[in-house]
């Protein structure tokens, strides 16, 4: 007799194995190779002739310290996870529990979809739906391209809802420093203003970098300067890009650049100080600072149907390198 409710076929998981960050999409061009991951749609690795340009993580490792993650629909922190938008108070989950903040957006642990894969480029996408503390559907898309200069990343966000949405974007790559001691790393940050913050990483006011240890506009070895610092009033090159530089004797000089969509950046040396994973200095291009959902500082408003795009990238530096940038101390 045929059963009225036959036993459903059961999938076999015996041979299944998943990387902690899901699928890995690897692209290459010339001396460059990069890997992008399914979890968060972030950058796991970037190499030139096999040598790391970013301090990433292995395919068999989880992402730690935000390495290569995308930070949307806000970068950095929101105090107590609370903000008011169009007269409605919102409460986001607290994701930085020790400091009581909602940190780094809603998509860095989400499962991103592969949109297009070519030998030298990959595009990933994610539909962000409304959820506690967030009312707005957004279509998010990021394209990673390798060209003759290195890596070019273009991110986009489109409001597919019916009401205006607050928005900010950040990325969290770490530029590799190898075994160079942190105080010997030469760093250039082309910004004339820094944002003072409290013990929770929340803004307390702006100040000029001039005549302070945070004046890295012409570049110097870090020495005893430790950074978890937002910068603005960026100084752009003739092509309209700002460029931060990290240089070591072993890795040479690596630039992170960003276009005019990014008036802010954050520099973070903490993973080296604490010995967490591959040594690197985070150079984080941002559209806005912490607390932008409350302060409105550089906050983007996406009307229904509006789209934001921004482009940043990582390149081994071109042209001459000053002796002091690479001289061991």
ZIJOFEN-V72526 format. One record per residue. N is the residue number from 1. RES is the residue in one small letter. SS is DSSP state (@ for helix, = for strand, . for the rest). Layout:
N,RES,SS ; N,RES,SS
This chain:
1,x,. ; 2,x,. ; 3,x,. ; 4,x,. ; 5,x,. ; 6,x,. ; 7,x,. ; 8,x,. ; 9,x,. ; 10,x,. ; 11,x,. ; 12,x,. ; 13,x,. ; 14,x,. ; 15,x,. ; 16,x,. ; 17,x,. ; 18,x,. ; 19,x,. ; 20,x,. ; 21,x,. ; 22,x,. ; 23,x,. ; 24,x,= ; 25,x,= ; 26,x,= ; 27,x,= ; 28,x,= ; 29,x,= ; 30,x,. ; 31,x,. ; 32,x,= ; 33,x,= ; 34,x,= ; 35,x,= ; 36,x,= ; 37,x,= ; 38,x,. ; 39,x,= ; 40,x,. ; 41,x,. ; 42,x,. ; 43,x,= ; 44,x,= ; 45,x,= ; 46,x,= ; 47,x,= ; 48,x,= ; 49,x,. ; 50,x,. ; 51,x,= ; 52,x,= ; 53,x,. ; 54,x,= ; 55,x,. ; 56,x,. ; 57,x,. ; 58,x,. ; 59,x,. ; 60,x,. ; 61,x,. ; 62,x,. ; 63,x,. ; 64,x,. ; 65,x,. ; 66,x,. ; 67,x,. ; 68,x,. ; 69,x,. ; 70,x,= ; 71,x,= ; 72,x,= ; 73,x,= ; 74,x,. ; 75,x,. ; 76,x,. ; 77,x,= ; 78,x,= ; 79,x,= ; 80,x,. ; 81,x,. ; 82,x,= ; 83,x,= ; 84,x,= ; 85,x,= ; 86,x,. ; 87,x,. ; 88,x,= ; 89,x,= ; 90,x,= ; 91,x,= ; 92,x,. ; 93,x,. ; 94,x,. ; 95,x,. ; 96,x,= ; 97,x,@ ; 98,x,@ ; 99,x,@ ; 100,x,. ; 101,x,= ; 102,x,= ; 103,x,= ; 104,x,. ; 105,x,. ; 106,x,. ; 107,x,. ; 108,x,. ; 109,x,. ; 110,x,. ; 111,x,= ; 112,x,. ; 113,x,= ; 114,x,= ; 115,x,= ; 116,x,= ; 117,x,= ; 118,x,= ; 119,x,. ; 120,x,. ; 121,x,= ; 122,x,= ; 123,x,= ; 124,x,= ; 125,x,= ; 126,x,= ; 127,x,= ; 128,x,= ; 129,x,. ; 130,x,. ; 131,x,= ; 132,x,. ; 133,x,. ; 134,x,= ; 135,x,. ; 136,x,. ; 137,x,. ; 138,x,= ; 139,x,= ; 140,x,= ; 141,x,= ; 142,x,= ; 143,x,= ; 144,x,= ; 145,x,= ; 146,x,= ; 147,x,= ; 148,x,. ; 149,x,. ; 150,x,= ; 151,x,= ; 152,x,= ; 153,x,= ; 154,x,= ; 155,x,= ; 156,x,= ; 157,x,= ; 158,x,= ; 159,x,= ; 160,x,. ; 161,x,. ; 162,x,. ; 163,x,. ; 164,x,. ; 165,x,= ; 166,x,= ; 167,x,= ; 168,x,= ; 169,x,= ; 170,x,= ; 171,x,= ; 172,x,. ; 173,x,. ; 174,x,= ; 175,x,= ; 176,x,= ; 177,x,. ; 178,x,. ; 179,x,. ; 180,x,. ; 181,x,. ; 182,x,@ ; 183,x,@ ; 184,x,@ ; 185,x,. ; 186,x,= ; 187,x,= ; 188,x,= ; 189,x,. ; 190,x,. ; 191,x,= ; 192,x,= ; 193,x,= ; 194,x,= ; 195,x,= ; 196,x,= ; 197,x,= ; 198,x,. ; 199,x,. ; 200,x,. ; 201,x,. ; 202,x,. ; 203,x,= ; 204,x,= ; 205,x,= ; 206,x,= ; 207,x,= ; 208,x,= ; 209,x,. ; 210,x,. ; 211,x,. ; 212,x,. ; 213,x,. ; 214,x,. ; 215,x,. ; 216,x,. ; 217,x,. ; 218,x,. ; 219,x,. ; 220,x,= ; 221,x,= ; 222,x,. ; 223,x,. ; 224,x,. ; 225,x,. ; 226,x,. ; 227,x,. ; 228,x,= ; 229,x,= ; 230,x,= ; 231,x,= ; 232,x,= ; 233,x,= ; 234,x,= ; 235,x,. ; 236,x,. ; 237,x,. ; 238,x,. ; 239,x,. ; 240,x,. ; 241,x,. ; 242,x,= ; 243,x,= ; 244,x,= ; 245,x,= ; 246,x,= ; 247,x,= ; 248,x,= ; 249,x,. ; 250,x,. ; 251,x,. ; 252,x,= ; 253,x,= ; 254,x,= ; 255,x,= ; 256,x,= ; 257,x,= ; 258,x,= ; 259,x,. ; 260,x,. ; 261,x,. ; 262,x,. ; 263,x,. ; 264,x,= ; 265,x,= ; 266,x,= ; 267,x,= ; 268,x,= ; 269,x,. ; 270,x,@ ; 271,x,@ ; 272,x,@ ; 273,x,@ ; 274,x,@ ; 275,x,. ; 276,x,. ; 277,x,. ; 278,x,. ; 279,x,. ; 280,x,= ; 281,x,= ; 282,x,= ; 283,x,= ; 284,x,= ; 285,x,= ; 286,x,= ; 287,x,. ; 288,x,. ; 289,x,. ; 290,x,. ; 291,x,. ; 292,x,@ ; 293,x,@ ; 294,x,@ ; 295,x,@ ; 296,x,. ; 297,x,. ; 298,x,. ; 299,x,. ; 300,x,= ; 301,x,= ; 302,x,= ; 303,x,. ; 304,x,. ; 305,x,. ; 306,x,. ; 307,x,= ; 308,x,= ; 309,x,= ; 310,x,= ; 311,x,= ; 312,x,= ; 313,x,= ; 314,x,= ; 315,x,= ; 316,x,= ; 317,x,. ; 318,x,. ; 319,x,. ; 320,x,. ; 321,x,. ; 322,x,. ; 323,x,@ ; 324,x,@ ; 325,x,@ ; 326,x,@ ; 327,x,. ; 328,x,. ; 329,x,.
